[in-house]
Amino acid sequence: METIIIRDASETDIPAILDIYNDAILHTTSVYSEMPHTMEMRHAWYKERLTHNFPVFVAEQSGAVAGFSSFGYFRAWPCYRHTVELSVYVDASCRGNGIGKLLVKPLIDRAKQ
């Protein structure tokens, strides 16, 4: 098995993140959206995460993004201010190889910080 590197995402990863997310919209029930997202939507999502100090991680395998994870606000209500909702998405061709598990640990570590 090839080495999988978990790292902070960069803007250059957004096209791959968009492809993985749109595949989840079109072919799974993990995202409740009726239409694929646009590049502008993913850029806005990424910038919103950074603005609020929320991490975005990617799993890189053979120089390509194989998955991504992040967390963001769970609910806007005051009693939820210390909670987040995490998201983990893995490229369809890379599922079943433990990439999702690798992407969860750094989210938990960052949340503890």
C-alpha positions in Angstrom: 0.0 0.0 0.0 1.2 3.5 -0.9 2.0 6.0 1.8 -0.9 8.4 2.7 0.0 11.8 3.9 -2.5 13.8 6.0 -1.8 17.6 5.7 -3.5 20.9 5.9 -5.4 21.7 2.7 -4.4 24.6 0.4 -6.3 26.5 -2.2 -4.7 24.3 -4.9 -6.6 21.3 -3.4 -10.0 22.9 -3.8 -10.7 21.4 -7.3 -10.1 17.9 -6.0 -12.1 18.6 -2.9 -14.9 19.8 -5.1 -14.8 16.7 -7.2 -14.9 14.4 -4.2 -17.8 16.4 -2.6 -19.8 16.5 -5.8 -19.4 12.7 -6.2 -20.9 12.3 -2.7 -23.8 14.6 -3.7 -24.5 12.6 -6.9 -23.8 9.1 -5.8 -24.4 8.8 -2.0 -26.8 9.9 0.7 -24.1 11.6 2.8 -24.8 15.1 1.5 -28.4 16.4 1.4 -28.0 18.7 -1.6 -29.9 18.4 -4.8 -27.3 20.0 -7.1 -23.6 19.7 -7.4 -21.6 22.6 -5.9 -19.6 25.1 -8.0 -16.0 26.1 -7.7 -17.1 29.4 -6.2 -19.1 27.6 -3.5 -16.2 25.5 -2.6 -13.8 28.5 -2.4 -16.4 30.3 -0.2 -16.6 27.2 2.0 -12.8 26.9 2.3 -12.4 30.6 3.1 -15.2 30.4 5.7 -13.4 27.5 7.4 -10.2 29.5 7.6 -11.9 32.6 8.8 -13.3 30.7 11.8 -10.1 28.8 12.5 -11.6 25.5 11.4 -9.2 23.0 9.9 -9.4 21.5 6.4 -7.2 18.4 6.0 -6.5 16.4 2.9 -5.3 12.8 2.5 -2.7 12.7 -0.3 -1.8 9.5 -2.0 0.6 9.3 -5.0 0.5 13.1 -5.3 -3.3 13.2 -5.6 -6.0 14.2 -3.1 -7.7 11.0 -2.0 -10.0 12.5 0.6 -10.6 15.5 2.9 -12.0 16.3 6.3 -13.1 19.4 8.2 -15.3 20.6 10.9 -17.6 23.6 11.3 -20.4 25.0 13.4 -23.0 22.4 14.4 -25.8 24.8 15.3 -25.9 28.5 15.7 -27.7 28.4 19.1 -25.7 29.5 22.2 -25.9 26.1 23.9 -24.0 24.5 21.0 -21.1 27.0 21.0 -18.7 24.3 22.1 -19.7 21.7 19.5 -18.7 21.2 15.9 -19.9 18.9 13.1 -17.2 17.0 11.4 -17.1 15.9 7.8 -15.0 13.3 6.1 -15.1 12.5 2.4 -13.0 10.0 0.5 -12.6 9.7 -3.3 -14.8 6.8 -4.6 -11.7 5.0 -6.0 -9.9 5.2 -2.6 -12.7 4.0 -0.2 -12.1 1.0 2.0 -8.4 1.7 2.6 -8.7 3.4 6.0 -8.3 6.9 4.6 -11.4 8.1 6.5 -9.9 6.9 9.8 -6.7 8.7 9.1 -8.6 12.0 8.4 -10.6 11.9 11.6 -7.6 11.8 14.1 -6.2 15.3 13.2 -9.7 16.8 13.4 -10.0 15.5 17.0 -6.5 16.7 17.8 -7.2 20.1 16.4 -10.6 20.3 18.2 -8.9 19.6 21.5 -6.5 22.5 21.0 
